[in-house]
């Protein structure tokens, strides 16, 4: 390999990574069908169809009045010299027509915009509810910014079609037909000359409209990519600043922003091209009409009033075409937005889709609370998180799942809650396969205290009572009292009504974790799930939680995942996972005596804690772990 080839190959992985990132943030091109997209919008418009029909009716009436204006002016001009009152009558009649036309325009535009606002509100609500019904696998591979773009930018683009009066194109098309008929009746020879260039116009408009559509599709793609990247950077701002990635982030954003700007520029160029071409053709048609009138002037075939009306109709003919071109730009943006919205709504990855037989009501009283039977599962093809796992948790039993990171512990909980679909084997809750449960009824039996707590903007009370429209303050106090945290939160300004900012940023990690515990106890579930629930609290808080949780777990089934093995010594049974398989099961003492995987994990953790204490200048704490003299033996086995 030559020296000149090495840099290129060295850059290849980085380039591939950049391309992969772009594919993640952007979306593939979609095949667009405007009529199909319009048809799919109809269910959202249908509830307001009477208002829409009224708007279209008013539009047709207003168009009819507008088309009489050139004829009124023709009669007035042709009456000069023969009828002294012709101009006066024409002026009064023209004033009446214009006043009526504008009086109709207001309610017509109000109704169509009202229909659009209601329809887009319903569409936005449908997309939002749809997102709540997708499986976690869908969110694993879809950037949040892209989904936000669907609910906001793309729906707004569709709404612009109503707000801009683009639906007035119906009246514009009617005007075009009537104008051609009237102009032909006035002078068919001049009409042929005036419209000789129309075939060229149609070809040019068709070509330019296709380019505009492509440009707007690209703009929507770049918008989604920019929003996804912005969401990613803002959400991870602490990491960006901690690793001094501000300059790198700025360079990446500049590239994304530049691509967005270029896409917008292309759409602007094609839009301006279409508008200029229509103006040019309109001027040529008027010039052709004037030339034809000059040719026939000697024979006096064309009166001045007729010529004026003819030119006015030509201008009126191209006015809706100009409007159509401007509205076409908005319609293309709207149809591109509709593509993206309906592409999202076509996703079939429902959260716990209903089985053929959804059971409700009583459960099997003698069955275990949770049972996995020969379960195999992987988040990705050819990568298994669980391999032929079988386990059973009796009612009222406290079971801990332990193992190294990635061993499959949290995956078990995800399958039990049916956040993901089991691929092989079966998962049963209270004797019933989770695929036969109604998902809401299934999850009402569980309360989860996660490691990464998510708090919603609101108050302490609304976060503890998550899921209740109106928090029961007595239940909130009882839940906080059970974990010995009521006084802690009542000391804050506002007490239980203290505001919680986005993601609970105004609370410490320990306080957020306490709220998560209280949230689970407020729900009073049959099965309490603790997923590394004390990982983010200090030793004093952990000790207090341990004492409180002991009482909360009395008589209740519990599944506990913990890396700190000291927190699960009192569990009725400990199940040890290793590389997606269950390798050991027993009590804390039994597993230590077995000198297996659990014993090695325990010894390694004890060694780390012991070294940390020595480094801090403290003596070792009393523990039930294997004594230091046996560490060498454990390490040799490990």
WOWO-V237904 format. One record per residue. N is the residue number from 1. RES is the residue in one small letter. PHI is phi in radians with two decimals (none if undefined). Layout:
[[N,RES,PHI] [N,RES,PHI]]
This chain:
[[1,x,none] [2,x,-1.39] [3,x,-1.13] [4,x,-1.21] [5,x,-1.48] [6,x,-1.09] [7,x,-1.04] [8,x,-1.12] [9,x,-1.24] [10,x,-1.14] [11,x,-1.41] [12,x,-1.01] [13,x,-1.03] [14,x,-1.12] [15,x,-1.16] [16,x,-1.11] [17,x,-1.11] [18,x,-1.12] [19,x,-1.16] [20,x,-1.11] [21,x,-1.10] [22,x,-1.11] [23,x,-1.14] [24,x,-1.18] [25,x,-1.40] [26,x,-1.77] [27,x,-2.21] [28,x,-1.28] [29,x,-1.20] [30,x,-1.91] [31,x,-1.50] [32,x,-1.76] [33,x,-2.36] [34,x,-1.06] [35,x,-1.11] [36,x,-1.15] [37,x,-1.13] [38,x,-1.10] [39,x,-1.12] [40,x,-1.32] [41,x,-1.36] [42,x,-1.01] [43,x,-0.99] [44,x,-1.45] [45,x,-1.58] [46,x,-0.92] [47,x,-1.05] [48,x,-2.03] [49,x,-1.16] [50,x,-1.12] [51,x,-1.16] [52,x,-1.16] [53,x,-1.13] [54,x,-1.09] [55,x,-1.13] [56,x,-1.15] [57,x,-1.08] [58,x,-1.11] [59,x,-1.11] [60,x,-1.16] [61,x,-1.13] [62,x,-1.09] [63,x,-1.13] [64,x,-1.07] [65,x,-1.10] [66,x,-1.08] [67,x,-1.27] [68,x,-1.46] [69,x,-1.07] [70,x,-1.07] [71,x,-1.18] [72,x,-1.10] [73,x,-1.14] [74,x,-1.10] [75,x,-1.11] [76,x,-1.16] [77,x,-1.24] [78,x,-1.21] [79,x,-1.51] [80,x,-1.12] [81,x,1.59] [82,x,-1.83] [83,x,-2.31] [84,x,-1.03] [85,x,-1.59] [86,x,-1.12] [87,x,-1.14] [88,x,-1.07] [89,x,-1.11] [90,x,-1.13] [91,x,-1.13] [92,x,-1.12] [93,x,-1.14] [94,x,-1.13] [95,x,-1.07] [96,x,-1.06] [97,x,-1.10] [98,x,-1.15] [99,x,-1.09] [100,x,-1.11] [101,x,-1.04] [102,x,-1.28] [103,x,-1.15] [104,x,-1.32] [105,x,-1.07] [106,x,-1.13] [107,x,-1.12] [108,x,-1.11] [109,x,-1.24] [110,x,-1.10] [111,x,-1.13] [112,x,-1.19] [113,x,-1.23] [114,x,-1.14] [115,x,-1.04] [116,x,-1.09] [117,x,-1.11] [118,x,-1.16] [119,x,-1.12] [120,x,-1.24] [121,x,-1.10] [122,x,-1.16] [123,x,-1.14] [124,x,-1.10] [125,x,-1.15] [126,x,-1.13] [127,x,-1.15] [128,x,-1.11] [129,x,-1.15] [130,x,-1.08] [131,x,-1.08] [132,x,-1.20] [133,x,-1.75] [134,x,-1.53] [135,x,-1.33] [136,x,-1.12] [137,x,-1.05] [138,x,-1.12] [139,x,-1.29] [140,x,-1.07] [141,x,-2.03] [142,x,-2.02] [143,x,-1.06] [144,x,-1.08] [145,x,-1.04] [146,x,-1.14] [147,x,-1.19] [148,x,-1.09] [149,x,-1.06] [150,x,-1.06] [151,x,-1.31] [152,x,-1.87] [153,x,-1.03] [154,x,-1.19] [155,x,-1.18] [156,x,-1.08] [157,x,-1.09] [158,x,-1.18] [159,x,-1.09] [160,x,-1.08] [161,x,-1.08] [162,x,-1.40] [163,x,-1.12] [164,x,-1.46] [165,x,1.36] [166,x,-1.09] [167,x,-1.22] [168,x,-1.17] [169,x,-1.01] [170,x,-1.07] [171,x,-1.17] [172,x,-1.10] [173,x,-1.13] [174,x,-1.12] [175,x,-1.04] [176,x,-1.02] [177,x,-1.11] [178,x,-1.15] [179,x,-1.08] [180,x,-1.07] [181,x,-1.12] [182,x,-1.15] [183,x,-1.12] [184,x,-1.13] [185,x,-1.22] [186,x,-1.27] [187,x,-2.85] [188,x,-1.22] [189,x,-1.20] [190,x,-1.12] [191,x,-1.12] [192,x,-1.10] [193,x,-1.12] [194,x,-1.16] [195,x,-1.73] [196,x,-1.10] [197,x,-1.56] [198,x,-1.04] [199,x,-0.99] [200,x,-1.14] [201,x,-1.05] [202,x,-1.10] [203,x,-1.12] [204,x,-1.14] [205,x,-1.11] [206,x,-1.06] [207,x,-1.12] [208,x,-1.15] [209,x,-1.13] [210,x,-1.10] [211,x,-1.14] [212,x,-1.11] [213,x,-1.07] [214,x,-1.09] [215,x,-1.12] [216,x,-1.24] [217,x,-1.09] [218,x,-1.17] [219,x,-1.06] [220,x,-1.13] [221,x,-1.08] [222,x,-1.18] [223,x,-1.11] [224,x,-1.09] [225,x,-1.13] [226,x,-1.11] [227,x,-1.11] [228,x,-1.09] [229,x,-1.19] [230,x,-1.07] [231,x,-1.07] [232,x,-1.09] [233,x,-1.22] [234,x,-1.19] [235,x,-1.11] [236,x,-1.79] [237,x,-1.06] [238,x,-1.10] [239,x,-1.27] [240,x,-1.01] [241,x,-1.28] [242,x,-1.11] [243,x,-1.79] [244,x,0.89] [245,x,-1.76] [246,x,-1.06] [247,x,-1.17] [248,x,-1.09] [249,x,-1.10] [250,x,-1.12] [251,x,-1.16] [252,x,-1.12] [253,x,-1.16] [254,x,-1.02] [255,x,-1.13] [256,x,-1.15] [257,x,-1.15] [258,x,-1.15] [259,x,-1.11] [260,x,-1.14] [261,x,-1.10] [262,x,-1.11] [263,x,-1.10] [264,x,-1.12] [265,x,-1.06] [266,x,-1.11] [267,x,-1.15] [268,x,-1.17] [269,x,-1.06] [270,x,-1.20] [271,x,-1.12] [272,x,-1.15] [273,x,-1.08] [274,x,-1.11] [275,x,-1.13] [276,x,-1.15] [277,x,-1.12] [278,x,-1.16] [279,x,-1.07] [280,x,-1.09] [281,x,-1.13] [282,x,-1.06] [283,x,-1.12] [284,x,-1.12] [285,x,-1.15] [286,x,-1.12] [287,x,-1.07] [288,x,-1.12] [289,x,-1.14] [290,x,-1.14] [291,x,-1.10] [292,x,-1.10] [293,x,-1.15] [294,x,-1.13] [295,x,-1.09] [296,x,-1.59] [297,x,-1.10] [298,x,-1.09] [299,x,-1.51] [300,x,0.97] [301,x,-1.22] [302,x,-2.02] [303,x,-1.39] [304,x,-1.13] [305,x,-1.12] [306,x,-1.13] [307,x,-1.08] [308,x,-1.07] [309,x,-1.09] [310,x,-1.09] [311,x,-1.12] [312,x,-1.10] [313,x,-1.19] [314,x,-1.08] [315,x,-1.12] [316,x,-1.16] [317,x,-1.17] [318,x,-1.49] [319,x,-1.08] [320,x,-1.13] [321,x,-1.16] [322,x,-1.09] [323,x,-1.12] [324,x,-1.08] [325,x,-1.16] [326,x,-1.17] [327,x,-1.23] [328,x,-1.07] [329,x,-1.04] [330,x,-1.22] [331,x,-1.13] [332,x,-1.11] [333,x,-1.10] [334,x,-1.15] [335,x,-1.19] [336,x,-1.16] [337,x,-1.09] [338,x,-1.11] [339,x,-0.93] [340,x,-1.18] [341,x,-1.14] [342,x,-1.31] [343,x,-1.11] [344,x,-1.18] [345,x,-1.17] [346,x,-1.42] [347,x,-1.10] [348,x,-1.77] [349,x,-1.47] [350,x,-1.28] [351,x,-1.32] [352,x,0.85] [353,x,-1.02] [354,x,-1.11] [355,x,-1.43] [356,x,-1.09] [357,x,-2.26] [358,x,-1.69] [359,x,-1.64] [360,x,-2.36] [361,x,1.73] [362,x,-1.16] [363,x,-1.93] [364,x,-1.28] [365,x,-1.13] [366,x,-1.59] [367,x,-1.44] [368,x,-1.07] [369,x,-1.17] [370,x,-2.38] [371,x,-2.58] [372,x,-2.00] [373,x,-2.18] [374,x,0.91] [375,x,-1.53] [376,x,-2.19] [377,x,-2.67] [378,x,-2.49] [379,x,-1.29] [380,x,-2.24] [381,x,-1.04] [382,x,1.13] [383,x,-2.48] [384,x,-1.74] [385,x,-1.50] [386,x,-2.24] [387,x,-2.29] [388,x,0.89] [389,x,-1.60] [390,x,-2.27] [391,x,-2.77] [392,x,-2.49] [393,x,-2.12] [394,x,-1.28] [395,x,-1.14] [396,x,1.42] [397,x,-1.52] [398,x,-1.86] [399,x,-2.05] [400,x,-1.89] [401,x,-1.91] [402,x,-2.25] [403,x,2.71] [404,x,-1.19] [405,x,-1.01] [406,x,1.48] [407,x,-1.33] [408,x,2.04] [409,x,-1.13] [410,x,-1.17] [411,x,-1.09] [412,x,-1.01] [413,x,-1.14] [414,x,-1.10] [415,x,-1.30] [416,x,-1.11] [417,x,-1.44] [418,x,1.00] [419,x,-1.34] [420,x,-2.25] [421,x,-1.56] [422,x,-1.12] [423,x,-1.69] [424,x,-2.39] [425,x,1.57] [426,x,-2.55] [427,x,-2.14] [428,x,-2.15] [429,x,-2.14] [430,x,0.94] [431,x,1.49] [432,x,-2.06] [433,x,-1.02] [434,x,-1.07] [435,x,-1.30] [436,x,-1.79] [437,x,-1.46] [438,x,-1.24] [439,x,-1.04] [440,x,-1.18] [441,x,-1.15] [442,x,-1.03] [443,x,-1.31] [444,x,-1.19] [445,x,-1.37] [446,x,-2.08] [447,x,-2.36] [448,x,-1.99] [449,x,-1.90] [450,x,-1.47] [451,x,-1.27] [452,x,-1.70] [453,x,-1.38] [454,x,-1.99] [455,x,-1.92] [456,x,-1.73] [457,x,-1.00] [458,x,2.82] [459,x,-2.26] [460,x,-1.05] [461,x,-1.11] [462,x,-1.18] [463,x,-1.34] [464,x,-1.18] [465,x,-1.66] [466,x,-0.95] [467,x,1.84] [468,x,-1.67] [469,x,-1.03] [470,x,-2.23] [471,x,-1.09] [472,x,-1.54] [473,x,-1.10] [474,x,-1.14] [475,x,-1.16] [476,x,-1.07] [477,x,-1.13] [478,x,-1.11] [479,x,-1.13] [480,x,-1.22] [481,x,-1.14] [482,x,-1.14] [483,x,-1.89] [484,x,1.01] [485,x,-2.19] [486,x,-1.08] [487,x,-1.10] [488,x,-1.02] [489,x,-1.46] [490,x,-1.26] [491,x,-1.26] [492,x,-1.20] [493,x,-1.10] [494,x,1.73] [495,x,1.06] [496,x,-1.22] [497,x,-1.68] [498,x,-1.08] [499,x,-1.21] [500,x,-1.99] [501,x,-1.38] [502,x,-0.97] [503,x,1.04] [504,x,1.19] [505,x,-1.14] [506,x,-1.63] [507,x,-2.17] [508,x,-1.27] [509,x,-1.06] [510,x,-1.13] [511,x,-1.15] [512,x,-1.11] [513,x,-1.15] [514,x,-1.09] [515,x,-1.11] [516,x,-1.15] [517,x,-1.08] [518,x,-1.11] [519,x,-1.06] [520,x,-1.17] [521,x,-1.24] [522,x,-1.06] [523,x,-1.26] [524,x,0.90] [525,x,-1.48] [526,x,-1.28] [527,x,-2.20] [528,x,-1.79] [529,x,-1.97] [530,x,-1.98] [531,x,-1.82] [532,x,0.90] [533,x,-1.23] [534,x,-1.95] [535,x,-1.21] [536,x,-1.86] [537,x,-2.06] [538,x,-1.35] [539,x,-1.09] [540,x,-1.12] [541,x,-1.12] [542,x,-1.10] [543,x,-1.08] [544,x,-1.13] [545,x,-1.11] [546,x,-1.04] [547,x,-1.14] [548,x,-1.20] [549,x,-1.19] [550,x,-0.95] [551,x,-1.24] [552,x,-1.17] [553,x,-1.52] [554,x,-1.04] [555,x,1.29] [556,x,-2.14] [557,x,-1.21] [558,x,-2.43] [559,x,-2.03] [560,x,-2.15] [561,x,-1.90] [562,x,-2.63] [563,x,-1.56] [564,x,-1.36] [565,x,-1.16] [566,x,-1.13] [567,x,-1.45] [568,x,-2.15] [569,x,-1.13] [570,x,-1.49] [571,x,-1.12] [572,x,-1.10] [573,x,-2.66] [574,x,-2.05] [575,x,-1.90] [576,x,-1.80] [577,x,-1.84] [578,x,-2.59] [579,x,0.94] [580,x,1.45] [581,x,-2.18] [582,x,-1.46] [583,x,-1.93] [584,x,-2.62] [585,x,-2.72] [586,x,2.84] [587,x,-1.40] [588,x,-1.02] [589,x,-1.14] [590,x,-1.11] [591,x,-1.25] [592,x,-1.12] [593,x,-1.17] [594,x,-1.27] [595,x,0.99] [596,x,-1.85] [597,x,-1.08] [598,x,-1.08] [599,x,-1.09] [600,x,-1.17] [601,x,-1.07] [602,x,-1.13] [603,x,-1.14] [604,x,-1.11] [605,x,-1.19] [606,x,-1.07] [607,x,-1.10] [608,x,-1.12] [609,x,-1.12] [610,x,-1.11] [611,x,-1.16] [612,x,-1.12] [613,x,-1.18] [614,x,-1.10] [615,x,-1.15] [616,x,-1.51] [617,x,1.49] [618,x,-2.00] [619,x,-1.36] [620,x,-1.15] [621,x,-1.43] [622,x,-1.07] [623,x,-2.68] [624,x,-1.59] [625,x,-1.25] [626,x,-1.06] [627,x,-1.15] [628,x,-0.98] [629,x,-1.14] [630,x,-1.72] [631,x,-1.07] [632,x,-1.05] [633,x,-1.12] [634,x,-1.08] [635,x,-1.12] [636,x,-1.16] [637,x,-1.22] [638,x,-1.28]]
